[in-house]
Amino acid sequence: MILTEDGQWVGQRPSSSFDEDIIQARRRKKIRDDLLVITLCTSILLIVIGVWQIVHVTGLVKPIFISDPLSVANAVWTLLNNEATWRAIGATFQASLLGLIVGATLGIALGIPMAHVDVMRRALQPYLTIFNALPRPALAPIFILWFGLGTTPKVVVAATIVFFVLLANTMAGIRSGNADIAFLGRSLGMSKWQTFRMIELPQAMPAIIAGLRLGAVYAVLGVVVSEIVAAYEGLGQLLVRFTNQFSIAESFAVLSFMAALALILDFGVSLVQRRITWRSGTEMD
């Protein structure tokens, strides 16, 4: 049977042809959705730039505090043609990536046993809460005093932020899984490792991936905070230098570089998510 545009079923066709029609319809819908997303993203960007330009032209905010979009674009181009800018971008990106990896690994590694062992969770929860409540800008000078002005303190600051995000998301993802499915697996003779690998972990993956995407943004934030406090190089240091010089266009340009790094890390996490989803689907097949 074939479903026409007016919702009527007519004719006879093999089931394989019917399945192909469904696949093609889904592809067309995905293309339409992608075009709609691109249109909305472009429209929002143009609206923001337009409002920004209006604010600058009308003088609602003093020019010393805000630049215009064209000046920022020129500053971006000028800075990208400077070798020192690329060294700063590389330093910030390297520390952010390492902080994300270290913090995520430790957060997931501790979150899994804490989700299963109630005594362990209750014993560690007060200390983790106290440490998580400490503001990272206050810890950054201490880490710099301990580890110097290199990459290490920046990685530590970023890792401490990402760690708690992944710890909370991992625990929540595992503990919120369907207990009936886990019980069914155990009743069928599955070991604890099989139950965890085939039932609990797949159920927790959406929460873990969400934590990774949030951690990607926080990793850049932690590194920049550490660089603003003190560092040899990095985007945080560039931002401090330009703001002290009241170079607003260049300051906005540096902020755009920070946002770009966060987007790159988020895109990397999304690629990992697709890989995991693809492998899960292959194993199920």
Buried (B, 14 or more C-beta within 10 A) or exposed (E): EEEEEEEEEEEEEEEEEEEEEEEEEEEEEEEEEEEEEEEEEEEEEEEEBEEBEEEBEEEEEEEEEBBBBEBBBBBBEEBEEEEEBEEBBEBBBBBBBBBBBBBBBBBBBBBBEBBBEEEEBEEBEEEBEEEBEEEBEEBBEEBBEEBEBBBBBBBBBBBBBBBBBBBBBBBBBBBEBEEEBBEEBBEEEBEEEEBBEBBBBBBBBEBBBBBBBBBBBBBBBBBBBBBBBBBEBBBBBBBBEBBEEEBBBBBBBBBBBBEBBBEBBBEBBBEEBEEBEEEBEEEEE
